[in-house]
């Protein structure tokens, strides 16, 4: 089940990057303009934009791979799932046998809804992953295990995304080299 969860998320991110890749537009523009036609001051501006974009992407990747999963697991599994389970046991003791299952499903649905802002598809598979992977892991093995699984999942997805971008577009380093050294990079 977790392999399916990883595959769905990885394929979504890969196809998303096919549609939204700013480097492809820059590459097309650089093919029409010769490097010696670009003033030195503009080259510095272009390079600083590339470097800042790269730094921003690294920060976003770190958040996506490490910080986000820890915060999400603390909120949805450590907080919400545990609270719902304890509330069911306290207020409805006749449902004590299924309290954990109800808590897993409710927190998984909330987890999916928490990802609704990003994309409907991501919200759907996050909800499914929360219900069938992360929730049961937390219930059986504890919060650290569900955090670890979430971190591994996001790290694999980020790795697929980065490698896909690298192998299917011109890299920032090649564009930078072309601008600075006035050489055709192919």
N, C-alpha and C positions, 0 to 999 in steps of 0.2 A: 504494500500500500504506500509506504513512504517513497519507494522508487517511482511510482506513478505520480505522486505529489511533486517530486523533484523534476520529473520529465515535463509535466504540464507547465510548471512555472518557468523552467528553462526555455521551453519552446515559445512560450508567450513573449519572454524578454528578447529572444533572438529575432522573432518576426517583427517585434515593435521597433527594433533598431534598424531594420531594413527600410522602414518608412521614414524615420526621423534621424538622418545622419548629416549634420552640418558640414562635415569634412568633404563629402562628395561635391557639394556646391562650390566649396573653396577650391577643390582640385580642378573642377571644370573652368573656373575663372583663371586659375594660374596657368592653365594650358593656353588660354587666349592672350594672356599678358606675359611678355618675356621679362625675366627677372631684372635685366638691366634697365627696363623702363620704369621700375618702381624706385622712387626716391629713397635714400637711406633712412630718412626720418620715418617714412611710412613703413619701411621694413621693421624698424624697431617697434612701432605700434602693433603691427601684425604679430610679431613674435611675442610681445607681452600679452596680447589677447590669447594666443595659443597656450602660453604657459599658465595664465590664470585659469583658463578653461580646464586645463589638465589638472591643476591643483584642486579646483572645485569638484571635479569628477572624483578625485581620490578621496576627498573628505566625504562626499556623498556615499561612495562605496564603503568606506569605513563605517559610517553610520548604518548603512543597509546590512552589512555583514555582522557587526558586533553590538553596537549600542541599541539599535532598534529591536532586535530579538530579545535582549535582556529586559528592556523596558516593557515590551509587549507581554512577555511571559510573566513578569511581576504583576502587571495589571490584570491580564485575562486569566491566567492559571493560578498564580499565587494569591491574587485578590478575589476576583469575581467568582471563579470556580469554587474556591475554598469557602467563600462566604455563602454562596447558594447552597452548597452541600450542608454546611452547618445550620443554615436557616431551615432547610427542609427537615433535617433531623430534629431540630428543636421544636418547630411549629407543627410538623406533620410526622410524628414518630411512626405512624403506620406505614410510611413510605421509606423507611430507613434502608431497605434492601436496594432500592433503585435511586436513592438520593445522589449517589456519585454519577450515575448515568445521566440523570436529569441535569445535574450541574455541568457535566461535560458538554452536553448538547447545547444548553443555553449559552455557556461561555464561548463555545465554538461558533455559534450563530453571531454573537456579539463581536467576536474576533473577525469574522467575515464582513460584517457591517462596518467595522472599523477600517477596512481596506476598500470600501466602496468609493471613496473619493479618488483613488488611484485608477481603478477600472472595474467594470462590472465582472469581467472574467476573473480578475485577480481576487475580487471579493468572494466569488463563488468558490474558487479552489482554496482560498484561505479559510473559509468557513468549513469546507470539507476536511481540510488538513487539521484544523483545530479540533473538529469532532472525532476524527478517526485516527489521528496520529499524536498530536501534541497533548490533547486532553487525557487520553488513556495513559500516555507516558508519565504525565505528571501524577496521575492517580496511583499508578502502580509503582513507579520508581522515584518520584519526587520532582521538585521544581528544577533542580540543577540538571536533571536528565532532559527535561523538556526544553530548557534553555540551550543545552548543548545540541540537541537535535535541530532546533530552530536556527542556531548559529551555523551549523554544518549545512543545512538546507540553503540558507541565504548566501553562504560563502561559495557553494557550488554554482548557484545561479549566477552570482557575480562573476565567477571565473569563466563560465560559459559565455556570458555577455561580453567580457573583456576580450577573450580569445576570438570570438566571432567578429567583433569590431576590428581587431588587429589584423586578422587574416583576410578580411573582405573590404577594407578601405585603405587608403594611403595613410600612413602613420604621421603623427605630428612631427616626428624627427625627420622624416623624408621631406615634408613641406618646409620645415625650418632650414634644412640643409640647402634646399633649392633656393630659398629666399636669400640666405646669407652668402652662399658661395656662387650664386648665379649659374648653377649647373642644372641640366635637365636630369631629373630623377625618374627613372622608369624601371 
